[in-house]
Amino acid sequence: MNEKEKLLLSLIEGNPFMSQQELSEMSGLSRSAVAGYISNLVKEGKILGRAYVLPGKKGVTCIGGANIDRKLQLQGEMLLETSNPAQTSQASGGVARNIAENLGRLGLNSCLLTVVGDDVEGNWIMDQTKNHVDVSASISLYQKTTGTYSAVLNNQGDLMFAIADMELYESVDIGFIEKKWGSIASSEMVVLDTNFSEEVLAYIIRRCQSEGIPLTIVPVSAPKIKKLPSSLEGVTWFICNKGEAEAYLDIKIDTEGDFFKAAKLITQKGAERVVITRGDQGLVYYTIFKEASAIVPPKVKVVDVTGAGDALVSGIIYGYIKGSDTDGACRIGVTCSSLTLQSAHTVSPSLTKCRLQQQFSRYY
């Protein structure tokens, strides 16, 4: 906001029912200038129309991918250059979408800002998601194909490899984000995955920083983490896995000490709180407040690993918004992840606030 917009906003905060003529007289600006500035403030989400309703920070806006997830789980050992028996399933996926649904299931207001294709798959994703998430900010793109993620799992349910078709997201530009900023501006937290372009990611990070909006970054994959800028100033949480941290920092992580070193290096780039996951060994975290620890997860029977990382992020955000400290938020995240590992679904249907509380008490 410029100084004149700040002045008008302060006057409106004092009396939301002031007319534009009164605002003109009190600010010394012409009425036409006031109208122009008010229009800008509405577009930016600083006020919500007449009688100039001031938005409260509410809910979490998740920006990024919403895909079709296809999972093929082998029924035996993988044999190359031949056909392998497998079980196939399909579900709504995408990191931002999964996190938004998890948060919705936990009782938080969540909004999804994404793009899908103007096709059967895109319509299906939105229909599946809107039961738990506000999808009104998302759009379908004409003559575009909805993103797909196809994962091949071994017979124990562990990921062997995955293939992603995400060309759709190259259609998202800064102009699209600007048009949707009113939805973003009123968020308690923004969650950003790295499916969009470097320019769009940098713009969202800078703008969240300038407007004081808490921001969580989830890199999605090692190749996509390289889209992020070198400066992470304004990032509240940065949550990644070992491979993503190695790719971002261009280092090798071998020992537990290496995990903490990597997390500290990321805080030195500007992130306040950094979490690096390490599979069945749990996670480590390091913060600019000199907090550091490792959390080992409970032993559970793993049905499917898909979506466990997204559940972890959701739990951390949920804990943070509810007032938990760093350690508590991370333990809530681990609990959500453990519940998801025991489900065949990418987003566990059994994930609720009540179930989370029960399992958290049992584990910790």
Secondary structure, DSSP 4 states (H G I P E B T S, - for coil): --HHHHHHHHHHHH-TT--HHHHHHHHT--HHHHHHHHHHHHHTTSS-STTTPPPPP-SEEEES--EEEEEEEESS---TTS---EEEEEEEE-HHHHHHHHHHHTT--EEEE-EEESSHHHHHHHHHHTTTSB-TT-EEETT-PPPEEEEEE-TTS-EEEEEEE-GGGGG--HHHHHHTHHHHHT-SEEEEES-S-HHHHHHHHHHHHHHT--EEEE--SHHHHTTS-S--TT-SEEEEEHHHHHHHHT----SHHHHHHHHHHHHTTT-SEEEEE-GGG-EEEEETTS-EEEEPPPP---S--TTHHHHHHHHHHHHHHTT--HHHHHHHHHHHHHHHHTSSSSS-TT--HHHHHHHHHHH-
